[in-house]
């Protein structure tokens, strides 16, 4: 089989066979196909797409390119969730303890952030001593005993995706739904869970810019999950403004803790409740959505959800005093209040720009080698639909450097106002099953 013929076939818009996809992935992982040829195939896929069978075969080949975690020894259904990322997305830190407290086991492997999207691993590492590297046996033991674990992906998991993603990142082929879907789902499937809930975001601060594109990506990933025997569902959510109020690692941990005490922002709690209800239905813990929502609220109110977070942090070597007393988490030298210069209703917030501003003061990475400042970030006090008076505080900015005038002016440009009453934009667009 000659790889150039596979490139030409896809270039002309024809579907690849299972054997051709096996040849591509297996030989590429063995370094027997050069990057320049795989780049050409990725570009052909970018323009010509792939059908449902091709995407499922590609995902299956990728997930079998390395180790696969076997969670079958753990009793009951094991759940996982994945977010396509966004500004202020700390969902796993509250959602996983909430559903674990309801009796569903959550086995989660997470990634780091790059650019304006924060990674779950960076958030949990703002907790002193928290270990993200557990071997497979320790990971399984913790999931069985505590009901949840959040760890980093092992190097031996889906090596094909690591090679392909690095190549796509420098060849302009990241934004291809077949390649995005197979990348995400190969990692989720290799992690061993029985059910997968996808939080697919759209908008300015997300990878997919429109709800239609987000729904297409969600449907593609659900199709993969079904073809490969996993209960996969999705929730489509709006990322045209930051999720919750906090942007930045330790600040987002604090907000997740507040939410587990039923004191967090309403939009963030709403997402956790709706996503948690879907996970409990997938895990057969509850029979109806109403029952699931009631159980989630019960375990927030009685403190069991918060205790699950404490248990996980303790099991993974973290300082639980920082969870019990969140003011002990990393603190910035400066906390600067940004006053409003005008009155009116907030018509629009620019999530992407907030993410970039947080990155500029150390809360994110421009390149993967950058060091994260765990204390840095922004806490918004006003969001879309809110009425703002002159000199009201728009946000508190936490930084270990004084803010320059250019940064502050850029911050003001993130807000657009209206003299008319503005309806709050719904966070949840729809559910896809």
N, C-alpha and C positions, 0 to 999 in steps of 0.2 A: 504493500500500500504506500503510495507516494503522497506526502502531506500537501504538496502543491495542488494536487487534484482535489483535495478536500477544500482548500481555499477557493479554487475556481468554481467548485460546485456551489458553495454558499454564496460566492460573489454573484452568481447567476440566479440566486433566489431559490435554489432547490433545498429540500430537507435532507439533513445528514442522517445516516443510519446509526443504530446503536453501536455497531462495530467500528464505524468511523470515529464516533465520539470516544469510545474506549481507547482506540489507537492514539487519538490526540492527547487525552489526559494522562494515560499511563506512560507514554513516551516523553511527554513534556516534563512530568515529575522526575523521570530518569535522566533528564537533561539531554535527551536524544533528538529533540526538536528545538531549533534556535528561537530566541525571543522574536526575531524579526518576522519569522513565519507565523508565529502565534499572534503577533500584533496585527498582521494582515487578516487573519481569520476573525479576530475580535472586531476589527473595523467592518468586515463583511457582515458579521452578525449585527453590528450597530445599525447598519443600513437595511439589511434584509430581514432581520428578526429570526425567531425560531418558533416552531409549533409546540404544542403542549407536550407531545412525546419527546421531542428533542430536549426541551428544558428539563423534563423529569430524568431522562437518561444522563444529561450533563450533571445534574445535581447528584445523582446516584454514583456516578464515576468519581466526582469530587469528594463526596463523603467517604468513599471507600479508598481514597488515596493515602489515608493514614489510619491512626487508631480510631476506634469507635468505642465510646463508653457504654458499658452494659449495666443498666440500672435495674435489671430484672430481679436481682436478689433482694431489692427493697420492696417490702409489701405495699400494695396499693398503687394507685395511679400517680405518676410523677409528672409535674407540670413545668412548663417553661414559658417565658414571654420575651418578646423582642420588640424594641422600638427602633424605628428608622432614624431617630435622633432629632434633637432640636434644642432650642435655647431654654434653659431652666428645666430640662427634663430629668427629674430625680425620681421618676415613678417607681422604679424597682425597690428603692429604699423604704418606701411605705407599703407598696402593693404586696411584695413578697411576704413580709411579716403578717399582713392582714389576712391573706389567704391561708398561710401556714397555721395561723391561730384557729382557723375554721376547720383544720384537719386535712388540708391538701398539701402534699409534699412538693416543694419548689426546688428544683435543681438547676441553678442558673450559672452559665458562663457568660461573662461580659467582656467588653472591650474598653480601650482608652479613647479619649477624645482627641480630635485634631481640628484646629481651626475654631469656629464659633460654637461647635457642638461639644458639650462636656460628656466625658465617658464615665460610666458607673464606677469603674475601677479607680479613677482619680478621686471621685467623691468619697468612696469608702477608705481610701488611703489618707484622707485628711483626718481620719481617726487614728490616734497614736497606736502603733503596734499592729494594726490590722494586717493580716497576712492574706494576700490574694492567691498565693501559690500553694495549693494543696495537691498531694498526689491523688490518684484515682480512688484508692482505698479509703483515705481520710475523707475525701469528698463524699463518697457513698455513705460512710459511717455517720457523718454529720447530718446528711439529708435524712437518714433513717432515724437518728436519735432526736434531732431538734426539729426537723421538718423543713429546713431550708439552709442553703449555702449559696453565696455569691463569690465566684472565683474567676481568675483569669483563664483564658484558653491555653491549653497545653501546646507546646511547640509541635507535637506529633499529630495534632488534630487538624485534619483537612489541609495538608501541605500544598495541594493543588491550588486552593483558594489563595493562600499567601503569595504564591508565585504569580497567579493570574491577576490578583488585585494590584500588586506592585507594578505590573506591566500596564494594566488598564489606566492606572493613575497618571502615567507619563505618556500615554498615547491617545488621550482624548476619547477613551471608550468606556469611561465609568458609567455614564448616563445611558445605559442600555438595559431595558427591563428584563430580558432573558438572563443577562449577566449579573444584574443586581439580585434577582430572585434566586438564582442558583447559588450565588455567593452566600446570601443570608441563610437559605434553607439547608445548604450542605453543613454549615456550622451547627445549626439548631438540631438537625437530625443526628449528627455525629455525637451530640451531647447526651443523647440517650433518653430524653423524656418521651412520655406517651402522648402528651397534648402540647400544642404550641398556640399561644395567643400573640398575634401581631398587632402592634400599635403603629399604623402607617400614617405618617403625618404629611400634611400639605401646607403650602403657603410660603411666605417670604423667608421664614427661618427654617425651612425644611428642604430636604433634597428634592422631593416632588413638589412642583409649584402649584398644581391645580388639583381639586378633589377628584377629577376624572382620571388623571394620571395616577394618583394615589390608589384609587379603586382598581385600576388596571394592574398595578403592581401587587396589591393585596390579592386579587383574584388569581393572578399567576402563581403566587406563593401557596395559596390554598389548594390550587390544582396539583402542585408538586406534592404537598403534604398528603393529599388524598391518594394520589397514585402510589406513594411510598408508605401508605398505611398509618398515617398519623392524623388524629383529629386536629385540624388546623382551622382557626377562625381569625377574623381581623376586626379591628375597630379603626375607623378613619377619623382622624382628629386634626383640628385647625391649629397651625403653628404660625399664624400671621401676627401673633403677639407672644411674648414669653409665657411659658407654663408656670403658673403660680406667680410668686413675687420675687423669689430669690434666684439670682444668676451667679454662680461661683460655688466652689466645691464645699467648703465647710458651711457656708451660708445655706446651701441646698440640703445638707445633712440636717441642719437645725430646722429647716422647714418641713422635712420629712418627719422628724421627731414631733414637731408641733401638730402635724396632721394625725399622727398616731395617738396624740392626746386630744383629738377632735378640735384642734385650735388652728388648723392650717387654712390657707386660702381656699375659697369655695370652689374655684375652677379645678384646682389640683385634687381636692377631695373627690369631686364629682368624677374625674377621670379614674381615680383609684377604685371608687365604688363600682363604676360601670364595668371596668376591666376585670375587677375582682369577681363580680357576679358571673361574667362569662367564663372565667377560669373555674369557678365552683360548679358551673353547669357542665363544663367539659370533663371535670374530674368526678362527676356524678356524686358530689357531696350534697348538692341540692337539686330539686326537681324543677323548680320555677325560679325565674329571675327575682320575683318578689321575696321568696324565701331566702335567696342568696343575699340580697341587699340587707334584709333584716338580720341575718347571721353576721355579716360583716360589721354592721353598726353595733351589734351586741358585743362583739369582740374588741371593738375600739372602746366602747363605753366601760367595759369591765377591766380594761388594761391588759388583756391577754395579747393583743396585737403588738403593743409597745414592748411587752416582755419578750416576745419572739425576737425583736430586733436586738434587745440586750443579750439574749441567749446566743444569737448568731455572732455578735461582736466578741463576746467572751470566748466562744469556741474557736474563733479565728485569731485569737491573741490580741484583740483590740482593748483599749482602755475603756471599760464600761462606765467609769465615772464621767467621761465626756458625753455619754449618752444620757445618763441620769442627770447631769448638770451641763447642758449644751454650751453655757458660757465658757466652759473649759476647752472647747474646741479652738483651733487657731484663730487669733484675733489680729486684726489689722492695726497698724499704728495710727492711721487717720480714718475717721468716719466723717464724710463731708455731705451735708444736706444740700440738695440742689433745689432752690426755690423756683416756683413758676413765675414767668415774666408776663403771663397773660391770663385772662379768664376765659372760660368756655368749657364745652364738653369735649372730651378726647374722642376724636373721630377715628384715629388710626395710630397704632404704634408700629415701629419698624423693628421687628424681632431680630432680623439679621444684623442690623446695625448695633443693637444692644449686645448681641453676642460678640461682635467684633470689638466693641468698646471694652467689654469685660476681658477679652483676650489681651488687649493692649495694656491693661494694668496687671496682667499676670495670671488671670483665671483660666486661660486656655493656651494652646500651643499653636504657633505659626508653622513650625516644623516639629517632627516627632522628637527631636533631641532637646527641645526647650524644657526648662524646669517649671513646674506648676507652683504658683504661690497659692497655697490652700486657703489663706485668709481673704484673698482678694475677691471682689465681686460687687454686685449691685443688688439692692433690695428696692423694688418699685413700691411706691405708695399710691400711685394712680395708674389705672389701666383703661382700656377702651370703654366708652359709655359713662365714665366717671365725670362729675363736674369739678372743675378746678378753679379756685379763687386765686387772685394775685398773691404771690409769696407763699402759697401752699407748698409743702415739700413734695416734689415729684418723686424723689428717691433718696436713699442713703447710699453713698458710695464708699466701700471699704477698700482701702489701698495702703500699701507700705511706701508710697511715694506721694508727694503733693500733686494734685491734678493741675495740668497746665491749661491755659485758656483755650487752646485749640480743642482739647479733649472735651471741655465743658460745652463749647459751642456745638461740637458734633453731637453731644448728648441732647441738647435742646432740639436739634434737627430730627430726632427720633420720634417726636410728638407732632401730630397734626390735630388742629382744633376745629370745632364748629360752634356756631352760635345757637344751633338747633339741638334739641334733645337727640341723643344718639343711642340706638338700641345696642345692647351688648351682643357681640357675635357668639353664636353657639359654639362650644368647644368640640362637641362630638357631632360629626357630620352623618355618619351611619355605621351600621354593623354589617359585616359581610361574612357569610358562612358557606 
